[in-house]
């Protein structure tokens, strides 16, 4: 059975107002003489009306398990779906961010100062902010197997309803985008997790979560809930244009109803939500000349029971289930198989005591089925005792989440996922589990344990962003079918540290697994998170992550990188031509402040991304440099190992007199942004770059002294370019001309004195004597004391016009100075 569209009568649709009577109201109502009726359903909203945040209420049991963007939706805080003041304030909708116009930088003359990484390119901000929501996050990157410089990145862009794609054909130097990726027509928005892959023919696929709304009824209780489906879009031209998405997997609300002895409707309601999808392409084991597209995901199912307080029906949660599933497409993403279970179904329940998991193993007590016994906690004291302190830690909770597929050379599908075990979500121990399929995803092996470790907390204890996704496995396959899993865990030897990056490997196609190797080389207790891993064709393993080691406040992070040339046994970075040999190396040229990335610092995504080939290593991550001098702002930054040409400016003409117009051209700047132009360190003009990061304008050069002056252009991301304008005639030129005139006038006076027989005065000490004969005799027979003398000397052979000679001399000197 195959599906091509989610738009069936039971598919999620827009509309409906939730009517769930709370137990407290129901119990108190009779005491207050109140009557609450649930027998008559509330009228559904008309098409086009806003969705009420109450439509997310029934996702409350799973909201903390969901990926970042879906988590905001489940909390009723995504303004793309909910028109509420809280949602609008979170995203800054309705007002232009200060950093969007570069106003803060122009006023304060402040831009991020870049500190170049020793062995990686300057960072390029690849996202282009078109609207008033300055948030792009959760980037994923893929490289064309047929063109090592053709890259496609998928991102969440809160200016769009769905994800967006960016495309580069020059190895990431320049990017085209955003290219919107559509969610399903009958849904209301996308829920994040954009993931990109290429097939062998260069076709590009992007998966994302599509969010819809579905009504349901049990007896007289009518209500509404958000549901999700998985949309997969395809591009046939390298990511520039995208087709209508196909339905990789869909979900719908299930209800059951029976009448009790009093004739009242009872039953159950199951609210599904599909989350954290990931896709990969690889050879079909039955037909190795063709590729299959595989997608894995988590299906959550919250089961509610209809009960009554007096005569008022309401819903109460029984438990929440989670399971990893897989679907496959054999026709280039047009149709998809029915879902196949990869993991067992596990249960989460409040207050302790879970029902038995499918297959007979208890999910509420003991070790997970198929797992080895868990070791004792590595930390003594408060951390080890945390699970015994009561409160919400007394609940029994097991969740599977964060799956990733990869394909071996013979088409064997490998799926890794995160299992929290029974001690709760993001506390205690977790395992990385791996299951394989050798028949194209039709059946899967019993999951095997690849690693057991101490889980990272929900958030770092020094910051406020979601950290839990760091524990999910990032998978990569080597040329000899080696399997590598990178993740973040709490290190046993550093109880203060909130996370280090580890890699586990299998050299026998997943049969056995080595112990984890820590790959970050710092000696601090500051957190590392959101790792990504890939293997180039030559077998070199590459890894990146976010890293707080350089910030004593532990809120700012850089991106760090390391690699292994011996199948993951040892790690380090060497650059012989630069004399560098270190455990790892910095990639980012400006630290991101997590508190300035997103309102409240609550979200920087659930992953960063790295891809590698024998030509280069490429990385993308959430970057907050544009929020450094204004409101919160989060964009996507890119770097590669080979250098990227710096921005440039050109002046025409490059020299001339002060106080004239010149033309300035700029290349390689941040697109659609305000540019500051300075001359000699003083702001001379502001202008705007175009969509390709170029600009051209005519600017006025102020009156300055003669000589070279630096003309610089700055964009809001910290890019800067400098050129030199040589001023040939300026203030000091006039000063020198005046001095030359003064010198010539003194020589002229000496000539006049010689012609008149009057000796030149010699300077003497003391007061200057009063001359008895005027230096410049006039036509009068005798001078008038105190009167201003006039020149009557003619230098042209007897012409005696007052001052003409001096004026001619001055004009000649000035003209010679101006032309020379």
C-alpha positions in Angstrom: 0.0 0.0 0.0 1.3 3.5 -0.9 0.2 7.0 -0.1 0.5 10.1 -2.3 -1.5 12.6 -0.3 -2.5 13.2 3.3 -5.7 14.8 2.3 -8.1 12.0 3.2 -11.4 12.6 5.0 -9.7 11.7 8.2 -6.6 13.7 7.5 -5.8 16.8 9.7 -7.8 19.8 8.7 -8.1 23.4 9.8 -10.8 24.4 12.2 -12.4 23.5 15.5 -12.3 24.9 19.0 -11.1 22.7 21.9 -13.7 22.0 24.6 -12.0 20.0 27.3 -13.6 20.4 30.7 -10.9 20.5 33.4 -11.3 18.2 36.3 -11.0 21.0 38.8 -13.8 22.9 37.2 -15.9 19.8 37.0 -15.5 19.0 40.7 -16.0 22.5 41.9 -18.9 23.4 39.6 -21.6 21.5 41.7 -20.5 23.2 44.8 -20.9 26.6 43.2 -24.2 25.8 41.6 -22.6 25.9 38.1 -23.7 23.8 35.2 -21.2 22.7 32.5 -22.6 21.1 29.4 -20.5 19.0 27.1 -23.3 17.3 25.3 -23.5 20.0 22.6 -20.3 20.5 20.6 -18.9 23.9 20.2 -19.2 25.3 16.8 -16.0 24.8 14.7 -14.2 27.9 13.4 -14.8 28.9 9.9 -11.9 28.5 7.4 -9.4 31.2 7.7 -10.1 31.9 11.3 -7.1 31.8 13.7 -6.3 28.6 15.5 -6.8 28.7 19.3 -3.7 27.9 21.4 -6.1 25.4 23.2 -5.6 23.2 20.1 -2.2 22.4 21.5 -3.3 21.5 25.0 -3.6 17.7 24.3 0.0 17.7 23.3 1.1 18.6 26.8 2.2 15.1 27.8 4.7 15.0 24.9 5.7 18.6 24.6 9.0 18.2 26.5 10.0 15.3 24.3 9.4 17.1 21.0 12.1 18.8 18.8 12.6 22.5 19.3 10.2 24.0 16.8 7.4 21.5 17.5 8.0 22.2 21.2 7.1 25.9 20.7 4.0 24.9 18.7 3.0 22.4 21.5 3.4 25.2 24.0 1.1 27.6 21.9 4.0 30.0 21.3 4.5 29.9 17.5 2.9 33.0 15.9 2.8 31.3 12.5 -0.1 29.2 13.9 -1.3 31.1 17.0 -2.3 34.8 16.9 -1.7 35.7 20.5 0.3 38.5 22.2 2.6 35.9 23.8 3.5 34.2 20.5 3.9 37.6 18.7 6.1 38.9 21.5 8.3 35.8 21.4 9.1 36.2 17.8 9.1 40.0 17.6 6.3 39.9 15.0 4.9 43.3 14.1 8.0 45.4 14.7 11.2 45.7 12.7 14.3 44.5 14.7 16.9 47.1 15.3 19.6 45.0 13.8 17.6 44.5 10.6 18.3 48.1 9.6 21.7 48.2 11.1 20.5 51.1 13.2 22.3 50.2 16.3 25.6 49.9 14.4 25.2 53.2 12.6 24.4 55.0 15.9 27.1 53.3 18.0 29.6 52.6 15.2 29.7 49.0 16.4 29.9 45.8 14.4 31.1 42.4 15.5 34.8 42.2 15.5 35.9 39.0 13.7 38.8 37.0 15.1 39.8 34.8 12.2 40.0 31.1 12.8 43.5 29.7 12.3 42.7 27.0 9.7 39.1 27.7 8.4 37.6 30.3 6.1 35.9 33.5 7.2 32.4 32.8 8.2 29.6 33.6 5.8 26.0 34.3 7.0 24.1 32.3 4.4 20.6 33.2 5.5 18.8 36.2 4.1 16.3 37.9 6.4 13.3 39.0 4.4 10.8 39.7 7.2 10.6 41.1 10.7 11.2 37.8 12.5 15.0 37.6 12.9 15.2 33.9 13.6 16.6 31.2 11.3 17.7 28.0 13.0 18.2 24.2 12.9 20.4 24.0 9.7 21.1 20.8 7.8 23.6 20.5 5.0 24.0 18.1 2.1 26.6 18.0 -0.8 25.9 16.8 -4.3 27.7 13.4 -4.9 28.4 14.5 -8.5 29.6 18.0 -7.7 31.7 18.7 -4.6 30.9 22.4 -4.7 27.2 22.1 -5.0 25.6 22.5 -1.5 22.0 22.7 -0.3 21.1 23.8 3.2 17.7 23.5 4.9 16.7 25.8 7.7 13.8 26.8 9.8 12.9 30.4 8.8 10.3 32.0 11.1 9.4 34.5 8.3 7.8 31.6 6.4 5.2 29.0 7.3 7.6 26.2 6.5 11.3 25.5 6.0 13.5 27.2 3.4 16.4 26.0 1.2 19.6 27.8 0.3 21.8 26.7 -2.6 25.4 27.3 -3.4 27.3 26.2 -6.6 30.7 27.6 -5.5 31.4 25.6 -2.4 29.6 28.0 -0.1 31.1 31.3 -1.1 27.8 32.6 -2.3 24.2 31.4 -1.7 20.9 31.7 -3.4 17.8 31.8 -1.3 15.6 31.5 0.6 13.6 29.0 -1.5 10.4 28.2 0.5 9.5 24.6 1.1 5.8 24.1 1.3 3.8 22.2 3.9 0.6 20.4 3.1 -2.1 22.6 1.7 -4.7 21.6 4.3 -2.3 22.1 7.2 -1.5 25.3 9.0 2.3 25.5 9.3 5.5 23.4 9.5 7.0 22.1 12.7 10.7 22.2 11.9 13.4 19.6 11.6 14.4 20.3 8.0 16.7 17.6 6.7 18.3 17.4 3.3 19.7 14.5 1.2 20.8 13.9 -2.4 20.3 10.7 -4.4 23.0 9.4 -6.8 21.5 11.4 -9.7 21.8 14.7 -8.0 18.1 15.1 -7.1 17.6 16.8 -3.7 15.0 15.9 -1.1 14.0 17.8 2.0 11.8 16.5 4.8 10.0 18.6 7.4 7.1 18.3 9.9 3.7 19.6 8.6 1.2 20.6 11.3 -2.5 20.2 10.9 -5.6 20.4 13.1 -8.2 17.6 13.5 -11.6 17.5 15.3 -12.8 14.5 17.2 -15.8 13.5 19.2 -16.5 10.9 21.9 -20.2 10.9 22.8 -21.1 14.4 23.7 -17.5 15.5 24.1 -16.2 17.3 21.1 -12.7 18.8 20.8 -9.8 19.6 18.6 -6.0 18.9 18.6 -2.9 19.5 16.6 -1.6 16.6 14.7 1.5 16.2 12.4 2.5 14.6 9.2 5.9 14.3 7.5 6.3 16.1 4.2 9.0 15.3 1.7 9.7 17.8 -1.1 11.9 17.2 -4.1 14.0 19.4 -6.4 15.1 18.4 -9.9 17.3 21.4 -10.5 19.7 21.3 -7.5 17.5 23.0 -5.0 16.4 26.1 -6.9 12.8 25.0 -7.4 10.8 22.5 -5.2 7.8 20.3 -6.1 4.7 19.9 -4.0 5.6 17.7 -1.1 4.6 14.1 -0.8 3.3 12.5 2.3 6.0 10.3 3.8 3.9 9.5 6.9 0.7 10.8 8.3 -1.2 10.6 11.6 -4.8 10.9 12.7 -6.7 10.9 16.0 -8.2 7.6 17.0 -11.3 7.3 19.2 -13.1 4.4 20.7 -16.5 4.6 22.4 -18.7 2.4 24.7 -21.7 3.2 26.8 -21.5 2.6 30.6 -24.4 1.3 32.7 -25.9 4.7 32.9 -25.9 5.2 29.1 -23.0 7.7 29.2 -20.4 7.5 26.5 -17.0 6.4 27.7 -13.9 5.5 25.7 -10.4 6.5 24.7 -8.9 9.1 22.5 -5.4 8.7 21.1 -3.6 11.9 20.0 -0.6 11.1 17.7 2.3 13.3 16.8 5.1 12.5 14.4 8.4 14.1 15.3 12.2 14.2 14.6 12.2 12.8 11.1 15.5 12.1 9.3 16.2 11.0 5.7 19.0 9.3 3.8 19.5 7.8 0.3 21.4 4.7 -0.7 21.4 1.7 -3.0 18.5 -0.7 -3.1 19.8 -4.1 -2.0 17.5 -5.8 -4.5 18.6 -3.4 -7.3 21.9 -1.8 -6.5 21.7 0.5 -9.6 18.9 2.4 -8.1 18.6 4.4 -4.8 16.0 4.0 -2.1 15.0 7.0 0.0 14.6 6.1 3.7 13.0 8.2 6.4 12.8 7.4 10.1 10.9 9.2 12.8 9.4 9.1 16.2 5.7 8.5 16.6 4.2 9.7 20.0 0.7 8.6 21.0 -0.9 10.2 24.0 -3.8 8.1 25.2 -6.7 9.8 27.0 -9.7 8.3 28.8 -13.1 9.9 28.9 -14.3 10.0 32.6 -17.0 11.9 34.4 -17.1 14.2 37.4 -20.8 14.3 38.2 -22.3 14.6 34.7 -19.4 16.5 33.1 -17.1 14.5 30.8 -13.5 15.3 30.6 -10.2 13.7 29.4 -7.5 12.3 31.6 -4.2 11.0 30.4 -3.5 7.3 30.8 0.0 7.2 29.4 2.1 8.2 26.4 3.7 5.8 24.0 6.7 6.4 21.7 8.2 4.2 18.9 10.7 4.7 16.1 9.3 3.9 12.7 10.7 3.8 9.1 9.2 4.4 5.7 10.8 4.0 2.3 10.4 5.3 -1.2 11.5 3.4 -4.3 10.3 5.9 -6.9 12.2 9.1 -6.0 9.9 10.2 -3.2 6.6 10.1 -5.0 5.1 7.3 -3.0 6.1 5.9 0.4 5.7 2.5 2.0 3.6 1.8 5.1 5.4 2.5 8.4 7.6 -0.3 9.8 8.5 -0.5 13.5 12.2 -0.1 14.2 12.1 0.0 18.0 9.8 -1.5 20.5 6.9 0.6 21.8 7.9 2.1 25.1 5.7 4.0 27.7 5.8 7.1 29.8 3.4 7.4 32.7 3.1 9.9 35.6 3.5 8.8 39.2 5.4 5.6 38.6 4.3 2.2 37.3 4.1 1.7 33.6 2.2 -0.9 31.7 4.2 -3.7 30.1 5.8 -2.8 26.8 4.8 -4.6 23.7 6.7 -7.9 23.5 6.4 -8.6 27.2 9.3 -6.5 28.7 8.4 -4.0 31.4 9.0 -0.4 30.4 8.4 0.8 34.0 11.1 -1.1 35.8 14.4 -2.7 35.2 16.7 -2.4 32.1 15.2 -2.0 28.7 14.5 -5.2 26.8 17.5 -6.4 24.9 19.9 -4.2 26.7 22.8 -5.1 29.0 22.6 -4.2 32.6 23.2 -0.5 33.2 26.2 0.5 35.3 26.1 2.4 38.6 25.9 6.1 38.2 29.3 7.7 37.8 28.5 10.6 40.1 28.1 10.3 43.9 26.1 12.7 46.0 23.4 15.0 44.8 23.4 13.9 41.1 23.3 10.2 41.8 20.5 10.7 44.4 18.4 13.0 42.2 16.1 10.2 41.0 15.2 9.3 44.6 14.2 12.7 45.8 10.5 12.5 45.0 8.4 15.0 43.2 8.4 14.6 39.4 11.5 12.5 39.6 9.4 9.7 41.1 7.6 9.2 37.7 8.7 6.3 35.5 9.4 7.4 32.0 10.9 5.8 29.0 11.1 7.5 25.6 12.7 6.7 22.3 13.6 9.7 20.2 16.1 11.2 17.7 16.6 8.5 15.1 18.9 8.7 12.1 19.2 6.4 9.1 22.3 5.6 7.0 23.0 3.2 4.3 25.9 0.8 3.9 27.6 0.0 0.5 25.4 -3.0 -0.1 22.1 -1.2 0.7 21.8 -2.4 4.3 19.9 0.3 6.2 21.2 1.2 9.7 19.1 3.1 12.1 20.4 4.6 15.3 18.2 6.1 18.0 18.2 7.4 21.6 16.6 5.4 24.4 16.2 7.1 27.7 15.7 3.8 29.7 13.3 3.7 32.6 14.8 6.4 34.8 13.2 9.4 33.0 13.8 11.7 30.1 17.1 13.7 30.2 18.1 12.3 33.5 19.9 9.2 34.7 21.2 6.8 32.0 20.4 6.5 28.3 21.5 4.1 25.5 22.2 4.5 21.9 20.4 1.7 20.1 21.0 0.4 16.5 18.8 -1.7 14.3 19.5 -2.9 10.7 17.5 -3.9 7.7 18.9 -5.9 4.8 15.7 -6.0 2.7 15.3 -2.3 2.0 13.5 -1.3 5.2 10.8 -4.0 5.1 11.9 -5.7 8.3 14.4 -4.8 11.1 16.7 -6.7 13.4 16.3 -6.6 17.2 17.9 -3.3 18.4 21.4 -3.7 19.8 23.0 -1.5 22.3 25.9 0.7 20.9 26.5 2.8 24.0 25.3 3.5 27.5 25.9 6.9 29.1 24.8 9.6 31.5 22.2 11.9 29.8 22.8 15.6 29.4 20.2 17.9 31.1 17.3 19.6 29.4 19.2 22.8 29.5 22.8 23.8 30.4 23.0 25.1 34.0 24.6 28.3 32.8 22.3 29.1 29.9 18.6 28.7 28.9 18.5 27.0 25.5 17.3 23.4 25.0 20.2 21.0 25.2 18.5 17.6 25.2 18.9 16.9 21.5 22.6 16.8 21.9 22.3 13.3 23.3 20.7 12.0 20.1 23.0 10.1 17.8 24.6 11.6 14.7 25.4 8.8 12.3 28.1 8.5 9.6 29.3 5.6 7.4 32.9 5.0 6.3 34.1 3.6 3.0 34.6 0.2 4.6 31.1 0.2 6.1 32.4 1.4 9.5 29.6 3.0 11.5 30.3 6.0 13.7 27.9 7.6 16.2 28.6 11.0 17.7 26.7 12.4 20.7 27.0 14.4 23.9 27.1 12.9 27.3 27.9 13.9 30.9 31.6 13.0 31.5 32.2 10.8 34.5 35.4 12.5 35.4 34.0 16.1 35.4 30.9 16.3 37.6 30.5 20.1 36.9 30.6 19.7 33.1 27.2 19.7 31.3 28.5 17.8 28.3 31.4 16.5 26.3 31.4 15.0 22.8 32.0 11.3 22.4 32.2 9.0 19.3 31.5 5.2 19.4 32.3 3.0 16.4 31.6 -0.4 14.9 34.1 -1.8 12.5 32.0 -5.0 11.8 28.8 -3.4 10.4 27.2 -3.0 13.8 27.8 -6.4 15.3 30.0 -5.1 18.1 30.8 -1.6 19.4 33.9 -0.1 20.9 33.8 2.1 24.0 33.2 5.8 23.4 36.1 8.2 22.8 36.0 11.8 24.0 36.9 14.0 21.0 36.8 17.6 22.4 40.3 18.4 23.7 39.7 21.2 26.2 40.6 20.9 29.8 37.7 23.0 31.1 34.4 22.0 32.7 32.4 24.0 30.1 29.8 22.4 27.9 30.1 21.0 24.4 26.9 20.2 22.4 25.2 19.6 19.1 27.8 17.6 17.4 27.7 16.5 13.7 29.9 13.9 12.0 30.7 12.7 8.5 33.3 10.6 6.7 35.0 11.7 3.4 35.7 9.2 0.6 39.3 8.8 1.8 38.1 7.4 5.2 38.9 10.5 7.3 36.3 11.1 10.0 35.3 14.7 10.6 33.3 16.1 13.5 32.1 19.6 14.7 30.2 20.9 17.8 29.2 23.9 19.7 31.7 24.8 22.5 31.6 27.1 25.5 35.3 26.6 26.5 36.3 30.2 25.6 33.7 32.0 27.7 34.1 32.3 31.4 30.4 33.2 31.7 29.4 30.0 29.8 26.8 31.5 27.6 28.8 32.2 24.4 29.9 29.4 22.1 32.3 28.9 19.3 32.3 26.1 16.8 35.1 23.6 17.1 36.3 20.8 14.8 38.5 17.8 14.9 39.2 14.7 12.7 40.5 11.2 12.7 42.6 9.4 10.1 42.6 6.0 11.9 38.9 5.0 11.8 38.1 7.0 15.0 40.8 5.5 17.3 42.5 8.8 17.8 41.5 12.4 17.1 43.3 15.7 16.4 43.9 18.5 14.0 47.2 19.2 12.2 48.1 21.9 9.6 51.7 21.5 8.8 52.0 24.5 6.6 50.7 26.6 9.6 52.6 24.8 12.3 49.4 23.7 14.0 49.0 20.5 15.9 46.2 20.4 18.4 43.4 18.1 19.7 40.9 20.3 17.9 40.6 23.8 16.4 38.2 26.7 16.4 36.1 27.3 13.3 33.9 30.3 14.0 35.3 33.8 13.9 32.8 35.4 16.3 31.3 33.8 19.4 27.5 33.4 19.5 25.8 34.6 22.7 23.0 32.1 23.3 21.1 34.7 25.3 21.0 37.1 22.3 20.1 34.4 19.7 16.5 33.9 20.6 14.0 35.6 22.9 14.8 34.4 26.4 17.8 32.4 24.9 15.5 29.4 24.8 16.2 27.9 21.4 19.2 27.6 19.1 17.8 24.5 17.3 18.3 20.8 17.9 21.3 20.3 15.7 24.2 21.8 13.6 25.5 20.1 10.5 28.8 19.0 8.8 29.4 17.4 5.5 32.8 16.4 4.1 34.4 15.1 0.9 38.0 14.8 -0.3 37.8 18.4 -1.6 36.7 20.2 1.5 34.8 20.2 4.9 31.6 22.3 5.2 29.8 23.3 8.3 26.6 25.3 9.3 25.4 26.4 12.7 23.0 28.8 14.4 24.9 32.1 14.8 23.9 35.2 16.9 26.4 37.8 15.9 23.7 40.0 14.4 22.1 40.2 17.9 25.2 41.5 19.6 24.3 45.2 19.4 20.6 45.1 19.1 17.6 42.8 19.7 17.8 39.0 19.6 18.8 37.7 16.2 19.8 34.3 15.0 21.0 33.5 11.5 22.8 30.5 9.9 26.6 30.8 9.5 28.8 28.7 7.2 32.5 27.9 7.1 34.7 25.6 5.1 38.4 24.6 5.4 39.6 26.2 2.2 39.8 30.0 2.3 36.9 32.2 1.1 37.8 35.4 -0.7 37.4 38.5 1.5 34.9 41.3 0.6 36.4 43.9 -1.7 35.8 47.6 -2.5 37.0 49.6 -5.5 37.2 53.4 -5.9 36.9 55.4 -9.1 39.0 57.5 -9.3 41.5 56.2 -6.7 43.0 59.7 -6.3 42.1 63.4 -6.7 41.5 66.6 -4.9 39.7 66.8 -1.6 36.0 67.7 -1.6 35.0 65.8 -4.7 32.6 62.8 -5.5 34.0 59.3 -6.1 32.3 56.1 -7.0 32.6 53.1 -4.7 31.8 49.5 -5.6 31.6 46.6 -3.1 31.6 42.8 -3.6 31.1 39.9 -1.2 29.2 41.6 1.6 26.1 40.4 3.5 23.1 40.6 1.1 20.3 43.2 1.6 22.0 44.9 4.5 23.0 48.4 5.4 26.7 49.2 4.7 28.7 51.8 6.7 31.3 53.7 4.7 34.1 55.5 6.6 36.9 57.7 5.3 39.8 58.1 7.7 37.9 56.4 10.4 34.9 58.8 10.2 31.5 57.7 8.9 31.0 59.3 5.6 27.9 57.5 4.2 25.6 54.6 4.6 24.1 52.6 1.7 22.6 49.2 1.1 23.9 46.0 -0.5 21.7 44.1 -3.1 20.6 40.5 -3.0 24.0 39.3 -4.2 25.9 41.3 -1.5 27.1 44.0 -4.0 26.7 47.7 -4.0 27.7 50.8 -6.0 27.3 54.4 -5.0 28.7 57.9 -5.3 30.1 59.4 -2.1 31.6 62.7 -1.3 35.1 62.9 0.0 35.4 65.5 2.7 38.1 68.2 2.8 41.2 66.6 4.2 44.9 67.0 4.0 47.0 65.8 1.1 48.0 62.1 1.2 46.5 58.6 1.5 43.2 58.0 3.3 41.7 54.6 4.1 38.1 54.1 2.8 36.4 51.2 4.6 33.1 49.4 4.2 31.5 47.5 7.0 28.4 45.3 7.0 26.4 44.2 10.1 28.0 40.8 10.3 31.5 42.2 10.7 32.7 41.9 7.1 35.1 44.8 6.3 37.0 45.8 3.2 39.5 48.7 2.9 40.8 50.7 -0.1 43.0 53.8 -0.3 42.1 57.2 -1.8 45.0 59.5 -2.3 44.1 63.2 -1.8 46.3 65.2 -4.2 45.2 68.7 -3.0 43.8 69.3 0.5 44.1 71.5 3.6 47.8 71.1 3.9 48.2 71.8 0.2 46.7 75.2 0.8 49.0 75.7 3.8 52.0 74.9 1.7 50.8 77.2 -1.1 50.3 80.0 1.4 53.8 79.5 2.7 55.1 79.6 -0.9 53.2 82.8 -1.5 54.6 84.4 1.6 58.1 83.4 0.6 57.7 84.9 -2.9 56.2 88.1 -1.4 59.3 88.5 0.8 61.5 88.0 -2.2 59.3 90.5 -4.1 59.6 93.0 -1.4 63.4 92.6 -1.4 63.4 93.4 -5.1 61.2 96.5 -4.5 63.5 97.7 -1.8 66.5 97.2 -4.1 64.9 99.2 -6.9 64.0 102.0 -4.5 67.4 102.1 -2.9 66.0 101.2 0.5 68.0 98.5 2.2 66.1 95.6 3.6 65.5 95.7 7.3 67.6 93.3 9.3 66.0 91.7 12.3 67.3 93.0 15.6 66.7 92.1 19.2 64.1 94.1 21.0 61.1 96.0 19.6 60.9 96.6 15.9 61.9 100.2 14.9 59.4 102.4 13.2 60.5 103.0 9.6 61.1 106.6 8.5 60.5 105.8 4.9 57.4 103.8 3.9 58.3 100.4 2.5 55.7 101.0 -0.3 55.8 104.7 -1.4 52.6 106.1 -2.7 51.9 108.8 -5.3 51.3 111.3 -2.5 54.2 113.7 -1.7 54.4 112.5 1.9 52.9 109.6 3.7 50.0 110.0 6.1 51.0 108.6 9.5 49.1 105.5 10.4 47.6 105.1 6.9 47.7 101.8 5.1 50.2 102.0 2.3 49.4 100.9 -1.3 51.7 99.2 -3.7 52.6 101.3 -6.7 55.4 99.2 -8.1 55.0 97.9 -11.7 56.9 94.7 -12.5 56.1 94.9 -16.2 58.3 97.7 -17.4 57.0 100.9 -15.9 53.3 100.0 -15.5 52.3 101.6 -12.2 48.9 100.1 -11.2 48.5 99.7 -7.4 48.8 96.0 -6.3 48.7 94.5 -9.8 52.1 92.8 -9.5 51.3 91.2 -6.2 48.0 89.9 -7.4 49.5 88.5 -10.5 52.2 86.8 -8.5 49.7 85.3 -6.1 47.6 84.1 -8.9 50.6 82.5 -10.7 51.7 80.7 -7.5 48.3 79.4 -6.7 47.7 78.3 -10.3 51.1 76.5 -10.4 50.4 74.8 -7.1 46.9 73.6 -8.2 48.1 72.2 -11.5 51.3 70.7 -10.1 
